[in-house]
């Protein structure tokens, strides 16, 4: 077990553990810490507590100091200056004609690094943009591509419920959401009603999922045949899950009547088919697309969170995600070349051609070495120019 404090660097941001040392730190204090990105200004979210070793990334970095009034003024100045940086970067993007949408600019506390977050449909070649920005700001520049969910999390806003977005107010990590949750809560499966401003399934579908699952275990579905405690057989026409009430159509002396019963007063066989709503082909395809995008976003978000954690905590393999991506291509090419060599060896064994002649065969180039070894990535950093060099 190790004693830690949880620190957050932005509203509803991810929590990071730091060693409190001998500082008298309480919830809500502002602190200065050192991360792999540089000096950062953060807010303490919880009191000192002990955490199991397996939940800590070693080495555990210490709190440098509790923020002073001068630190608070510097952070406020950084927030003001980043608005100017945002405007300048937006002008540069328009100048270069790049198909990207700038979301936010952010300085580290010591201003040794300036980060720009943007969204785009595809990979962007922004090497020239990075050079221009480095020449203007004379500091390290990082451009990072983010998803639509992260864009809304950074910008914030008000949802259809009239409250601030969950992701911007308290949700520090995105959770998996599915159409099944909307079905379980008897919501309309119209894509416009179950998707948020980001165009993805609403995060709040997860909030009451466990409650609805528990309540639905004792409830029949609409259209199910049931037997009431007063001896009538009928068909369910509507249900109220939260009140545990069921409206049933029963037949009394050749007349049909609708009566309301408690779920505990009915006898029925649970129908496993919950989705009785008839969907149009357009809505069905739209829902399938939402689910597909949800899975892709979840995988991308997990990758970004792991990369951010490594970057913030100074992991030795901080760029491991990128290297693994491109090494994978090289490994694939290497495997392809090995298969070719095995095939050549088999041909030599069968046909016994002239070895010198076979050596003159053209060999395929490595795709990762094309274009002078340059590649387009969703993240690129630049140091300030010195003597005309990047």
Secondary structure, DSSP 8 states (H G I E B T S, - for coil): -EEEEEEESSTT--EEEEB-TT----TT-EEEEEETTEEEEEEE-S--EEE-GGGS-SS--BEEEE--HHHHHHHHHHHHHHHHHHHHHHHHHHHHT---EEEEEEE-TTSSEEEEEEE-SS----HHHHHHHHHHH-SEEEEEE--HHHHHHHH--B-TTSSB-HHHHT--S-----HHHHHHTT----HHHHB-TTSSB-GGGGTTHHHHHHHHTT---TT-EEEETTS-EEEEEEEETTTTEEEEEEEETTEEEEEEEEGGGEEE---S--------HHHHHHHHHHHHHHHHHHHHHHHHHHHHHHHHHT-TTTTHHHHHHHHHHHHHHHHHHHHHHHHHHHHHHHH---HHHHHTS-----GGGTGGG----SEEEE---BTTB-
